[in-house]
Amino acid sequence: METLKTVAYFFGVIAFGMWLFRRSWLEAEIRRNDSSEAPSDQQIRWHIRHLREDMHALVLINYTLLIVVAAAVVFEI
């Protein structure tokens, strides 16, 4: 159980650092996009297609994590 707590702690620290970095990068990206021209229809369609692919990947990852956590709770791993 102690190993699980250690892994969870390090995972939390790394996730928090990534969140902070991502947030500062996103703010800079928003400022840069506000000063540029609007994208074309083809670019918008391309972005929407890739957003759908990303959402599909996230759903699969979240479902897998749900199954792992449920198995850990049920079987007390």
mmCIF file of the N, C-alpha and C atoms, coordinates in Angstrom:
data_MODEL
# 
_entry.id   MODEL 
# 
loop_
_atom_site.group_PDB 
_atom_site.id 
_atom_site.type_symbol 
_atom_site.label_atom_id 
_atom_site.label_alt_id 
_atom_site.label_comp_id 
_atom_site.label_asym_id 
_atom_site.label_entity_id 
_atom_site.label_seq_id 
_atom_site.pdbx_PDB_ins_code 
_atom_site.Cartn_x 
_atom_site.Cartn_y 
_atom_site.Cartn_z 
_atom_site.occupancy 
_atom_site.B_iso_or_equiv 
_atom_site.pdbx_formal_charge 
_atom_site.auth_seq_id 
_atom_site.auth_comp_id 
_atom_site.auth_asym_id 
_atom_site.auth_atom_id 
_atom_site.pdbx_PDB_model_num 
ATOM 1   N N  . MET A 1 1  ? 0.830   -1.195 0.000   1.00 0.00 ? 1  MET A N  1 
ATOM 2   C CA . MET A 1 1  ? 0.000   0.000  0.000   1.00 0.00 ? 1  MET A CA 1 
ATOM 3   C C  . MET A 1 1  ? 0.871   1.255  0.000   1.00 0.00 ? 1  MET A C  1 
ATOM 4   N N  . GLU A 1 2  ? 2.001   1.160  0.673   1.00 0.00 ? 2  GLU A N  1 
ATOM 5   C CA . GLU A 1 2  ? 2.912   2.309  0.734   1.00 0.00 ? 2  GLU A CA 1 
ATOM 6   C C  . GLU A 1 2  ? 3.477   2.630  -0.649  1.00 0.00 ? 2  GLU A C  1 
ATOM 7   N N  . THR A 1 3  ? 3.734   1.605  -1.441  1.00 0.00 ? 3  THR A N  1 
ATOM 8   C CA . THR A 1 3  ? 4.236   1.817  -2.798  1.00 0.00 ? 3  THR A CA 1 
ATOM 9   C C  . THR A 1 3  ? 3.198   2.527  -3.652  1.00 0.00 ? 3  THR A C  1 
ATOM 10  N N  . LEU A 1 4  ? 1.941   2.150  -3.499  1.00 0.00 ? 4  LEU A N  1 
ATOM 11  C CA . LEU A 1 4  ? 0.866   2.785  -4.247  1.00 0.00 ? 4  LEU A CA 1 
ATOM 12  C C  . LEU A 1 4  ? 0.753   4.262  -3.888  1.00 0.00 ? 4  LEU A C  1 
ATOM 13  N N  . LYS A 1 5  ? 0.891   4.583  -2.616  1.00 0.00 ? 5  LYS A N  1 
ATOM 14  C CA . LYS A 1 5  ? 0.840   5.980  -2.188  1.00 0.00 ? 5  LYS A CA 1 
ATOM 15  C C  . LYS A 1 5  ? 2.007   6.774  -2.764  1.00 0.00 ? 5  LYS A C  1 
ATOM 16  N N  . THR A 1 6  ? 3.182   6.175  -2.809  1.00 0.00 ? 6  THR A N  1 
ATOM 17  C CA . THR A 1 6  ? 4.360   6.846  -3.362  1.00 0.00 ? 6  THR A CA 1 
ATOM 18  C C  . THR A 1 6  ? 4.183   7.112  -4.850  1.00 0.00 ? 6  THR A C  1 
ATOM 19  N N  . VAL A 1 7  ? 3.702   6.119  -5.570  1.00 0.00 ? 7  VAL A N  1 
ATOM 20  C CA . VAL A 1 7  ? 3.470   6.283  -7.006  1.00 0.00 ? 7  VAL A CA 1 
ATOM 21  C C  . VAL A 1 7  ? 2.410   7.355  -7.246  1.00 0.00 ? 7  VAL A C  1 
ATOM 22  N N  . ALA A 1 8  ? 1.335   7.332  -6.472  1.00 0.00 ? 8  ALA A N  1 
ATOM 23  C CA . ALA A 1 8  ? 0.276   8.331  -6.620  1.00 0.00 ? 8  ALA A CA 1 
ATOM 24  C C  . ALA A 1 8  ? 0.791   9.732  -6.321  1.00 0.00 ? 8  ALA A C  1 
ATOM 25  N N  . TYR A 1 9  ? 1.651   9.865  -5.326  1.00 0.00 ? 9  TYR A N  1 
ATOM 26  C CA . TYR A 1 9  ? 2.215   11.176 -4.987  1.00 0.00 ? 9  TYR A CA 1 
ATOM 27  C C  . TYR A 1 9  ? 3.048   11.713 -6.148  1.00 0.00 ? 9  TYR A C  1 
ATOM 28  N N  . PHE A 1 10 ? 3.961   10.894 -6.673  1.00 0.00 ? 10 PHE A N  1 
ATOM 29  C CA . PHE A 1 10 ? 4.789   11.357 -7.778  1.00 0.00 ? 10 PHE A CA 1 
ATOM 30  C C  . PHE A 1 10 ? 3.965   11.640 -9.027  1.00 0.00 ? 10 PHE A C  1 
ATOM 31  N N  . PHE A 1 11 ? 2.963   10.828 -9.270  1.00 0.00 ? 11 PHE A N  1 
ATOM 32  C CA . PHE A 1 11 ? 2.071   11.069 -10.396 1.00 0.00 ? 11 PHE A CA 1 
ATOM 33  C C  . PHE A 1 11 ? 1.355   12.404 -10.220 1.00 0.00 ? 11 PHE A C  1 
ATOM 34  N N  . GLY A 1 12 ? 0.903   12.700 -9.011  1.00 0.00 ? 12 GLY A N  1 
ATOM 35  C CA . GLY A 1 12 ? 0.234   13.969 -8.736  1.00 0.00 ? 12 GLY A CA 1 
ATOM 36  C C  . GLY A 1 12 ? 1.147   15.165 -8.933  1.00 0.00 ? 12 GLY A C  1 
ATOM 37  N N  . VAL A 1 13 ? 2.390   15.059 -8.465  1.00 0.00 ? 13 VAL A N  1 
ATOM 38  C CA . VAL A 1 13 ? 3.347   16.147 -8.636  1.00 0.00 ? 13 VAL A CA 1 
ATOM 39  C C  . VAL A 1 13 ? 3.639   16.391 -10.111 1.00 0.00 ? 13 VAL A C  1 
ATOM 40  N N  . ILE A 1 14 ? 3.847   15.331 -10.861 1.00 0.00 ? 14 ILE A N  1 
ATOM 41  C CA . ILE A 1 14 ? 4.123   15.467 -12.297 1.00 0.00 ? 14 ILE A CA 1 
ATOM 42  C C  . ILE A 1 14 ? 2.906   16.035 -13.029 1.00 0.00 ? 14 ILE A C  1 
ATOM 43  N N  . ALA A 1 15 ? 1.719   15.567 -12.701 1.00 0.00 ? 15 ALA A N  1 
ATOM 44  C CA . ALA A 1 15 ? 0.499   16.069 -13.345 1.00 0.00 ? 15 ALA A CA 1 
ATOM 45  C C  . ALA A 1 15 ? 0.290   17.543 -13.040 1.00 0.00 ? 15 ALA A C  1 
ATOM 46  N N  . PHE A 1 16 ? 0.553   17.962 -11.816 1.00 0.00 ? 16 PHE A N  1 
ATOM 47  C CA . PHE A 1 16 ? 0.403   19.373 -11.457 1.00 0.00 ? 16 PHE A CA 1 
ATOM 48  C C  . PHE A 1 16 ? 1.397   20.233 -12.226 1.00 0.00 ? 16 PHE A C  1 
ATOM 49  N N  . GLY A 1 17 ? 2.636   19.784 -12.343 1.00 0.00 ? 17 GLY A N  1 
ATOM 50  C CA . GLY A 1 17 ? 3.630   20.530 -13.114 1.00 0.00 ? 17 GLY A CA 1 
ATOM 51  C C  . GLY A 1 17 ? 3.250   20.639 -14.574 1.00 0.00 ? 17 GLY A C  1 
ATOM 52  N N  . MET A 1 18 ? 2.730   19.555 -15.139 1.00 0.00 ? 18 MET A N  1 
ATOM 53  C CA . MET A 1 18 ? 2.293   19.596 -16.534 1.00 0.00 ? 18 MET A CA 1 
ATOM 54  C C  . MET A 1 18 ? 1.122   20.552 -16.700 1.00 0.00 ? 18 MET A C  1 
ATOM 55  N N  . TRP A 1 19 ? 0.212   20.576 -15.736 1.00 0.00 ? 19 TRP A N  1 
ATOM 56  C CA . TRP A 1 19 ? -0.933  21.483 -15.799 1.00 0.00 ? 19 TRP A CA 1 
ATOM 57  C C  . TRP A 1 19 ? -0.471  22.930 -15.782 1.00 0.00 ? 19 TRP A C  1 
ATOM 58  N N  . LEU A 1 20 ? 0.490   23.248 -14.913 1.00 0.00 ? 20 LEU A N  1 
ATOM 59  C CA . LEU A 1 20 ? 1.003   24.618 -14.853 1.00 0.00 ? 20 LEU A CA 1 
ATOM 60  C C  . LEU A 1 20 ? 1.683   25.013 -16.161 1.00 0.00 ? 20 LEU A C  1 
ATOM 61  N N  . PHE A 1 21 ? 2.505   24.126 -16.722 1.00 0.00 ? 21 PHE A N  1 
ATOM 62  C CA . PHE A 1 21 ? 3.190   24.422 -17.976 1.00 0.00 ? 21 PHE A CA 1 
ATOM 63  C C  . PHE A 1 21 ? 2.178   24.583 -19.103 1.00 0.00 ? 21 PHE A C  1 
ATOM 64  N N  . ARG A 1 22 ? 1.228   23.703 -19.170 1.00 0.00 ? 22 ARG A N  1 
ATOM 65  C CA . ARG A 1 22 ? 0.222   23.743 -20.236 1.00 0.00 ? 22 ARG A CA 1 
ATOM 66  C C  . ARG A 1 22 ? -0.586  25.035 -20.169 1.00 0.00 ? 22 ARG A C  1 
ATOM 67  N N  . ARG A 1 23 ? -0.897  25.471 -18.956 1.00 0.00 ? 23 ARG A N  1 
ATOM 68  C CA . ARG A 1 23 ? -1.686  26.686 -18.793 1.00 0.00 ? 23 ARG A CA 1 
ATOM 69  C C  . ARG A 1 23 ? -0.928  27.901 -19.310 1.00 0.00 ? 23 ARG A C  1 
ATOM 70  N N  . SER A 1 24 ? 0.337   28.049 -18.980 1.00 0.00 ? 24 SER A N  1 
ATOM 71  C CA . SER A 1 24 ? 1.113   29.194 -19.456 1.00 0.00 ? 24 SER A CA 1 
ATOM 72  C C  . SER A 1 24 ? 1.289   29.134 -20.972 1.00 0.00 ? 24 SER A C  1 
ATOM 73  N N  . TRP A 1 25 ? 1.473   27.938 -21.512 1.00 0.00 ? 25 TRP A N  1 
ATOM 74  C CA . TRP A 1 25 ? 1.598   27.794 -22.959 1.00 0.00 ? 25 TRP A CA 1 
ATOM 75  C C  . TRP A 1 25 ? 0.280   28.172 -23.634 1.00 0.00 ? 25 TRP A C  1 
ATOM 76  N N  . LEU A 1 26 ? -0.841  27.757 -23.052 1.00 0.00 ? 26 LEU A N  1 
ATOM 77  C CA . LEU A 1 26 ? -2.147  28.029 -23.637 1.00 0.00 ? 26 LEU A CA 1 
ATOM 78  C C  . LEU A 1 26 ? -2.452  29.528 -23.623 1.00 0.00 ? 26 LEU A C  1 
ATOM 79  N N  . GLU A 1 27 ? -2.088  30.227 -22.555 1.00 0.00 ? 27 GLU A N  1 
ATOM 80  C CA . GLU A 1 27 ? -2.310  31.671 -22.496 1.00 0.00 ? 27 GLU A CA 1 
ATOM 81  C C  . GLU A 1 27 ? -1.516  32.387 -23.586 1.00 0.00 ? 27 GLU A C  1 
ATOM 82  N N  . ALA A 1 28 ? -0.278  31.989 -23.801 1.00 0.00 ? 28 ALA A N  1 
ATOM 83  C CA . ALA A 1 28 ? 0.537   32.584 -24.865 1.00 0.00 ? 28 ALA A CA 1 
ATOM 84  C C  . ALA A 1 28 ? -0.068  32.272 -26.238 1.00 0.00 ? 28 ALA A C  1 
ATOM 85  N N  . GLU A 1 29 ? -0.567  31.068 -26.416 1.00 0.00 ? 29 GLU A N  1 
ATOM 86  C CA . GLU A 1 29 ? -1.191  30.683 -27.680 1.00 0.00 ? 29 GLU A CA 1 
ATOM 87  C C  . GLU A 1 29 ? -2.455  31.500 -27.939 1.00 0.00 ? 29 GLU A C  1 
ATOM 88  N N  . ILE A 1 30 ? -3.242  31.740 -26.907 1.00 0.00 ? 30 ILE A N  1 
ATOM 89  C CA . ILE A 1 30 ? -4.465  32.543 -27.060 1.00 0.00 ? 30 ILE A CA 1 
ATOM 90  C C  . ILE A 1 30 ? -4.110  33.968 -27.481 1.00 0.00 ? 30 ILE A C  1 
ATOM 91  N N  . ARG A 1 31 ? -3.105  34.551 -26.843 1.00 0.00 ? 31 ARG A N  1 
ATOM 92  C CA . ARG A 1 31 ? -2.678  35.905 -27.224 1.00 0.00 ? 31 ARG A CA 1 
ATOM 93  C C  . ARG A 1 31 ? -2.194  35.942 -28.673 1.00 0.00 ? 31 ARG A C  1 
ATOM 94  N N  . ARG A 1 32 ? -1.448  34.937 -29.078 1.00 0.00 ? 32 ARG A N  1 
ATOM 95  C CA . ARG A 1 32 ? -0.938  34.883 -30.449 1.00 0.00 ? 32 ARG A CA 1 
ATOM 96  C C  . ARG A 1 32 ? -2.088  34.717 -31.445 1.00 0.00 ? 32 ARG A C  1 
ATOM 97  N N  . ASN A 1 33 ? -3.091  33.905 -31.118 1.00 0.00 ? 33 ASN A N  1 
ATOM 98  C CA . ASN A 1 33 ? -4.223  33.697 -32.019 1.00 0.00 ? 33 ASN A CA 1 
ATOM 99  C C  . ASN A 1 33 ? -5.117  34.924 -32.131 1.00 0.00 ? 33 ASN A C  1 
ATOM 100 N N  . ASP A 1 34 ? -5.215  35.702 -31.070 1.00 0.00 ? 34 ASP A N  1 
ATOM 101 C CA . ASP A 1 34 ? -6.041  36.910 -31.124 1.00 0.00 ? 34 ASP A CA 1 
ATOM 102 C C  . ASP A 1 34 ? -5.501  37.932 -32.111 1.00 0.00 ? 34 ASP A C  1 
ATOM 103 N N  . SER A 1 35 ? -4.197  37.913 -32.352 1.00 0.00 ? 35 SER A N  1 
ATOM 104 C CA . SER A 1 35 ? -3.601  38.905 -33.243 1.00 0.00 ? 35 SER A CA 1 
ATOM 105 C C  . SER A 1 35 ? -3.485  38.414 -34.692 1.00 0.00 ? 35 SER A C  1 
ATOM 106 N N  . SER A 1 36 ? -3.915  37.202 -34.997 1.00 0.00 ? 36 SER A N  1 
ATOM 107 C CA . SER A 1 36 ? -3.798  36.672 -36.363 1.00 0.00 ? 36 SER A CA 1 
ATOM 108 C C  . SER A 1 36 ? -5.156  36.651 -37.052 1.00 0.00 ? 36 SER A C  1 
ATOM 109 N N  . GLU A 1 37 ? -5.142  36.370 -38.350 1.00 0.00 ? 37 GLU A N  1 
ATOM 110 C CA . GLU A 1 37 ? -6.386  36.338 -39.118 1.00 0.00 ? 37 GLU A CA 1 
ATOM 111 C C  . GLU A 1 37 ? -7.152  35.042 -38.852 1.00 0.00 ? 37 GLU A C  1 
ATOM 112 N N  . ALA A 1 38 ? -8.424  35.034 -39.199 1.00 0.00 ? 38 ALA A N  1 
ATOM 113 C CA . ALA A 1 38 ? -9.282  33.871 -38.954 1.00 0.00 ? 38 ALA A CA 1 
ATOM 114 C C  . ALA A 1 38 ? -8.881  32.712 -39.876 1.00 0.00 ? 38 ALA A C  1 
ATOM 115 N N  . PRO A 1 39 ? -9.014  31.470 -39.419 1.00 0.00 ? 39 PRO A N  1 
ATOM 116 C CA . PRO A 1 39 ? -8.642  30.316 -40.256 1.00 0.00 ? 39 PRO A CA 1 
ATOM 117 C C  . PRO A 1 39 ? -9.659  30.091 -41.377 1.00 0.00 ? 39 PRO A C  1 
ATOM 118 N N  . SER A 1 40 ? -9.210  29.406 -42.418 1.00 0.00 ? 40 SER A N  1 
ATOM 119 C CA . SER A 1 40 ? -10.104 29.086 -43.536 1.00 0.00 ? 40 SER A CA 1 
ATOM 120 C C  . SER A 1 40 ? -11.040 27.941 -43.142 1.00 0.00 ? 40 SER A C  1 
ATOM 121 N N  . ASP A 1 41 ? -12.049 27.704 -43.985 1.00 0.00 ? 41 ASP A N  1 
ATOM 122 C CA . ASP A 1 41 ? -12.996 26.615 -43.720 1.00 0.00 ? 41 ASP A CA 1 
ATOM 123 C C  . ASP A 1 41 ? -12.305 25.253 -43.730 1.00 0.00 ? 41 ASP A C  1 
ATOM 124 N N  . GLN A 1 42 ? -11.332 25.087 -44.619 1.00 0.00 ? 42 GLN A N  1 
ATOM 125 C CA . GLN A 1 42 ? -10.604 23.810 -44.688 1.00 0.00 ? 42 GLN A CA 1 
ATOM 126 C C  . GLN A 1 42 ? -9.821  23.565 -43.394 1.00 0.00 ? 42 GLN A C  1 
ATOM 127 N N  . GLN A 1 43 ? -9.198  24.612 -42.866 1.00 0.00 ? 43 GLN A N  1 
ATOM 128 C CA . GLN A 1 43 ? -8.465  24.462 -41.607 1.00 0.00 ? 43 GLN A CA 1 
ATOM 129 C C  . GLN A 1 43 ? -9.413  24.122 -40.468 1.00 0.00 ? 43 GLN A C  1 
ATOM 130 N N  . ILE A 1 44 ? -10.583 24.731 -40.450 1.00 0.00 ? 44 ILE A N  1 
ATOM 131 C CA . ILE A 1 44 ? -11.554 24.456 -39.390 1.00 0.00 ? 44 ILE A CA 1 
ATOM 132 C C  . ILE A 1 44 ? -12.025 23.012 -39.462 1.00 0.00 ? 44 ILE A C  1 
ATOM 133 N N  . ARG A 1 45 ? -12.321 22.521 -40.682 1.00 0.00 ? 45 ARG A N  1 
ATOM 134 C CA . ARG A 1 45 ? -12.729 21.114 -40.831 1.00 0.00 ? 45 ARG A CA 1 
ATOM 135 C C  . ARG A 1 45 ? -11.626 20.168 -40.373 1.00 0.00 ? 45 ARG A C  1 
ATOM 136 N N  . TRP A 1 46 ? -10.376 20.492 -40.705 1.00 0.00 ? 46 TRP A N  1 
ATOM 137 C CA . TRP A 1 46 ? -9.237  19.677 -40.298 1.00 0.00 ? 46 TRP A CA 1 
ATOM 138 C C  . TRP A 1 46 ? -9.133  19.628 -38.776 1.00 0.00 ? 46 TRP A C  1 
ATOM 139 N N  . HIS A 1 47 ? -9.289  20.787 -38.126 1.00 0.00 ? 47 HIS A N  1 
ATOM 140 C CA . HIS A 1 47 ? -9.208  20.839 -36.662 1.00 0.00 ? 47 HIS A CA 1 
ATOM 141 C C  . HIS A 1 47 ? -10.351 20.063 -36.013 1.00 0.00 ? 47 HIS A C  1 
ATOM 142 N N  . ILE A 1 48 ? -11.543 20.177 -36.558 1.00 0.00 ? 48 ILE A N  1 
ATOM 143 C CA . ILE A 1 48 ? -12.690 19.458 -35.994 1.00 0.00 ? 48 ILE A CA 1 
ATOM 144 C C  . ILE A 1 48 ? -12.468 17.952 -36.107 1.00 0.00 ? 48 ILE A C  1 
ATOM 145 N N  . ARG A 1 49 ? -11.950 17.500 -37.258 1.00 0.00 ? 49 ARG A N  1 
ATOM 146 C CA . ARG A 1 49 ? -11.679 16.064 -37.421 1.00 0.00 ? 49 ARG A CA 1 
ATOM 147 C C  . ARG A 1 49 ? -10.675 15.577 -36.378 1.00 0.00 ? 49 ARG A C  1 
ATOM 148 N N  . HIS A 1 50 ? -9.624  16.344 -36.148 1.00 0.00 ? 50 HIS A N  1 
ATOM 149 C CA . HIS A 1 50 ? -8.617  15.924 -35.177 1.00 0.00 ? 50 HIS A CA 1 
ATOM 150 C C  . HIS A 1 50 ? -9.117  16.049 -33.736 1.00 0.00 ? 50 HIS A C  1 
ATOM 151 N N  . LEU A 1 51 ? -9.985  16.991 -33.472 1.00 0.00 ? 51 LEU A N  1 
ATOM 152 C CA . LEU A 1 51 ? -10.597 17.063 -32.143 1.00 0.00 ? 51 LEU A CA 1 
ATOM 153 C C  . LEU A 1 51 ? -11.434 15.811 -31.868 1.00 0.00 ? 51 LEU A C  1 
ATOM 154 N N  . ARG A 1 52 ? -12.158 15.369 -32.875 1.00 0.00 ? 52 ARG A N  1 
ATOM 155 C CA . ARG A 1 52 ? -12.951 14.142 -32.710 1.00 0.00 ? 52 ARG A CA 1 
ATOM 156 C C  . ARG A 1 52 ? -12.050 12.941 -32.437 1.00 0.00 ? 52 ARG A C  1 
ATOM 157 N N  . GLU A 1 53 ? -10.936 12.844 -33.158 1.00 0.00 ? 53 GLU A N  1 
ATOM 158 C CA . GLU A 1 53 ? -9.999  11.747 -32.927 1.00 0.00 ? 53 GLU A CA 1 
ATOM 159 C C  . GLU A 1 53 ? -9.416  11.806 -31.512 1.00 0.00 ? 53 GLU A C  1 
ATOM 160 N N  . ASP A 1 54 ? -9.076  13.013 -31.050 1.00 0.00 ? 54 ASP A N  1 
ATOM 161 C CA . ASP A 1 54 ? -8.536  13.169 -29.703 1.00 0.00 ? 54 ASP A CA 1 
ATOM 162 C C  . ASP A 1 54 ? -9.566  12.793 -28.644 1.00 0.00 ? 54 ASP A C  1 
ATOM 163 N N  . MET A 1 55 ? -10.824 13.202 -28.858 1.00 0.00 ? 55 MET A N  1 
ATOM 164 C CA . MET A 1 55 ? -11.867 12.860 -27.893 1.00 0.00 ? 55 MET A CA 1 
ATOM 165 C C  . MET A 1 55 ? -12.077 11.351 -27.840 1.00 0.00 ? 55 MET A C  1 
ATOM 166 N N  . HIS A 1 56 ? -12.007 10.695 -28.984 1.00 0.00 ? 56 HIS A N  1 
ATOM 167 C CA . HIS A 1 56 ? -12.154 9.239  -29.019 1.00 0.00 ? 56 HIS A CA 1 
ATOM 168 C C  . HIS A 1 56 ? -11.034 8.570  -28.219 1.00 0.00 ? 56 HIS A C  1 
ATOM 169 N N  . ALA A 1 57 ? -9.812  9.051  -28.388 1.00 0.00 ? 57 ALA A N  1 
ATOM 170 C CA . ALA A 1 57 ? -8.683  8.487  -27.642 1.00 0.00 ? 57 ALA A CA 1 
ATOM 171 C C  . ALA A 1 57 ? -8.864  8.712  -26.143 1.00 0.00 ? 57 ALA A C  1 
ATOM 172 N N  . LEU A 1 58 ? -9.332  9.887  -25.762 1.00 0.00 ? 58 LEU A N  1 
ATOM 173 C CA . LEU A 1 58 ? -9.547  10.169 -24.339 1.00 0.00 ? 58 LEU A CA 1 
ATOM 174 C C  . LEU A 1 58 ? -10.631 9.282  -23.746 1.00 0.00 ? 58 LEU A C  1 
ATOM 175 N N  . VAL A 1 59 ? -11.681 9.030  -24.499 1.00 0.00 ? 59 VAL A N  1 
ATOM 176 C CA . VAL A 1 59 ? -12.745 8.144  -24.014 1.00 0.00 ? 59 VAL A CA 1 
ATOM 177 C C  . VAL A 1 59 ? -12.192 6.742  -23.783 1.00 0.00 ? 59 VAL A C  1 
ATOM 178 N N  . LEU A 1 60 ? -11.390 6.245  -24.710 1.00 0.00 ? 60 LEU A N  1 
ATOM 179 C CA . LEU A 1 60 ? -10.817 4.910  -24.539 1.00 0.00 ? 60 LEU A CA 1 
ATOM 180 C C  . LEU A 1 60 ? -9.890  4.845  -23.332 1.00 0.00 ? 60 LEU A C  1 
ATOM 181 N N  . ILE A 1 61 ? -9.061  5.870  -23.150 1.00 0.00 ? 61 ILE A N  1 
ATOM 182 C CA . ILE A 1 61 ? -8.139  5.898  -22.015 1.00 0.00 ? 61 ILE A CA 1 
ATOM 183 C C  . ILE A 1 61 ? -8.909  5.970  -20.704 1.00 0.00 ? 61 ILE A C  1 
ATOM 184 N N  . ASN A 1 62 ? -9.923  6.834  -20.645 1.00 0.00 ? 62 ASN A N  1 
ATOM 185 C CA . ASN A 1 62 ? -10.708 6.961  -19.413 1.00 0.00 ? 62 ASN A CA 1 
ATOM 186 C C  . ASN A 1 62 ? -11.466 5.679  -19.097 1.00 0.00 ? 62 ASN A C  1 
ATOM 187 N N  . TYR A 1 63 ? -11.995 5.017  -20.114 1.00 0.00 ? 63 TYR A N  1 
ATOM 188 C CA . TYR A 1 63 ? -12.702 3.759  -19.891 1.00 0.00 ? 63 TYR A CA 1 
ATOM 189 C C  . TYR A 1 63 ? -11.739 2.698  -19.353 1.00 0.00 ? 63 TYR A C  1 
ATOM 190 N N  . THR A 1 64 ? -10.554 2.642  -19.919 1.00 0.00 ? 64 THR A N  1 
ATOM 191 C CA . THR A 1 64 ? -9.556  1.675  -19.453 1.00 0.00 ? 64 THR A CA 1 
ATOM 192 C C  . THR A 1 64 ? -9.176  1.947  -18.004 1.00 0.00 ? 64 THR A C  1 
ATOM 193 N N  . LEU A 1 65 ? -8.959  3.218  -17.677 1.00 0.00 ? 65 LEU A N  1 
ATOM 194 C CA . LEU A 1 65 ? -8.637  3.562  -16.288 1.00 0.00 ? 65 LEU A CA 1 
ATOM 195 C C  . LEU A 1 65 ? -9.787  3.222  -15.347 1.00 0.00 ? 65 LEU A C  1 
ATOM 196 N N  . LEU A 1 66 ? -11.019 3.432  -15.788 1.00 0.00 ? 66 LEU A N  1 
ATOM 197 C CA . LEU A 1 66 ? -12.177 3.078  -14.968 1.00 0.00 ? 66 LEU A CA 1 
ATOM 198 C C  . LEU A 1 66 ? -12.208 1.584  -14.684 1.00 0.00 ? 66 LEU A C  1 
ATOM 199 N N  . ILE A 1 67 ? -11.939 0.769  -15.692 1.00 0.00 ? 67 ILE A N  1 
ATOM 200 C CA . ILE A 1 67 ? -11.926 -0.683 -15.510 1.00 0.00 ? 67 ILE A CA 1 
ATOM 201 C C  . ILE A 1 67 ? -10.819 -1.091 -14.534 1.00 0.00 ? 67 ILE A C  1 
ATOM 202 N N  . VAL A 1 68 ? -9.647  -0.491 -14.666 1.00 0.00 ? 68 VAL A N  1 
ATOM 203 C CA . VAL A 1 68 ? -8.528  -0.827 -13.775 1.00 0.00 ? 68 VAL A CA 1 
ATOM 204 C C  . VAL A 1 68 ? -8.848  -0.440 -12.334 1.00 0.00 ? 68 VAL A C  1 
ATOM 205 N N  . VAL A 1 69 ? -9.398  0.761  -12.139 1.00 0.00 ? 69 VAL A N  1 
ATOM 206 C CA . VAL A 1 69 ? -9.725  1.197  -10.783 1.00 0.00 ? 69 VAL A CA 1 
ATOM 207 C C  . VAL A 1 69 ? -10.852 0.339  -10.196 1.00 0.00 ? 69 VAL A C  1 
ATOM 208 N N  . ALA A 1 70 ? -11.851 0.027  -11.010 1.00 0.00 ? 70 ALA A N  1 
ATOM 209 C CA . ALA A 1 70 ? -12.948 -0.826 -10.526 1.00 0.00 ? 70 ALA A CA 1 
ATOM 210 C C  . ALA A 1 70 ? -12.420 -2.210 -10.149 1.00 0.00 ? 70 ALA A C  1 
ATOM 211 N N  . ALA A 1 71 ? -11.513 -2.760 -10.943 1.00 0.00 ? 71 ALA A N  1 
ATOM 212 C CA . ALA A 1 71 ? -10.943 -4.074 -10.614 1.00 0.00 ? 71 ALA A CA 1 
ATOM 213 C C  . ALA A 1 71 ? -10.120 -3.993 -9.343  1.00 0.00 ? 71 ALA A C  1 
ATOM 214 N N  . ALA A 1 72 ? -9.397  -2.886 -9.169  1.00 0.00 ? 72 ALA A N  1 
ATOM 215 C CA . ALA A 1 72 ? -8.596  -2.729 -7.950  1.00 0.00 ? 72 ALA A CA 1 
ATOM 216 C C  . ALA A 1 72 ? -9.488  -2.651 -6.722  1.00 0.00 ? 72 ALA A C  1 
ATOM 217 N N  . VAL A 1 73 ? -10.618 -1.972 -6.839  1.00 0.00 ? 73 VAL A N  1 
ATOM 218 C CA . VAL A 1 73 ? -11.537 -1.867 -5.696  1.00 0.00 ? 73 VAL A CA 1 
ATOM 219 C C  . VAL A 1 73 ? -12.213 -3.195 -5.427  1.00 0.00 ? 73 VAL A C  1 
ATOM 220 N N  . VAL A 1 74 ? -12.686 -3.853 -6.456  1.00 0.00 ? 74 VAL A N  1 
ATOM 221 C CA . VAL A 1 74 ? -13.437 -5.098 -6.281  1.00 0.00 ? 74 VAL A CA 1 
ATOM 222 C C  . VAL A 1 74 ? -12.516 -6.220 -5.799  1.00 0.00 ? 74 VAL A C  1 
ATOM 223 N N  . PHE A 1 75 ? -11.350 -6.359 -6.416  1.00 0.00 ? 75 PHE A N  1 
ATOM 224 C CA . PHE A 1 75 ? -10.454 -7.453 -6.069  1.00 0.00 ? 75 PHE A CA 1 
ATOM 225 C C  . PHE A 1 75 ? -9.408  -7.055 -5.028  1.00 0.00 ? 75 PHE A C  1 
ATOM 226 N N  . GLU A 1 76 ? -9.470  -5.833 -4.543  1.00 0.00 ? 76 GLU A N  1 
ATOM 227 C CA . GLU A 1 76 ? -8.555  -5.319 -3.498  1.00 0.00 ? 76 GLU A CA 1 
ATOM 228 C C  . GLU A 1 76 ? -7.100  -5.594 -3.852  1.00 0.00 ? 76 GLU A C  1 
ATOM 229 N N  . ILE A 1 77 ? -6.718  -5.131 -5.020  1.00 0.00 ? 77 ILE A N  1 
ATOM 230 C CA . ILE A 1 77 ? -5.342  -5.325 -5.504  1.00 0.00 ? 77 ILE A CA 1 
ATOM 231 C C  . ILE A 1 77 ? -4.420  -4.417 -4.725  1.00 0.00 ? 77 ILE A C  1 
# 
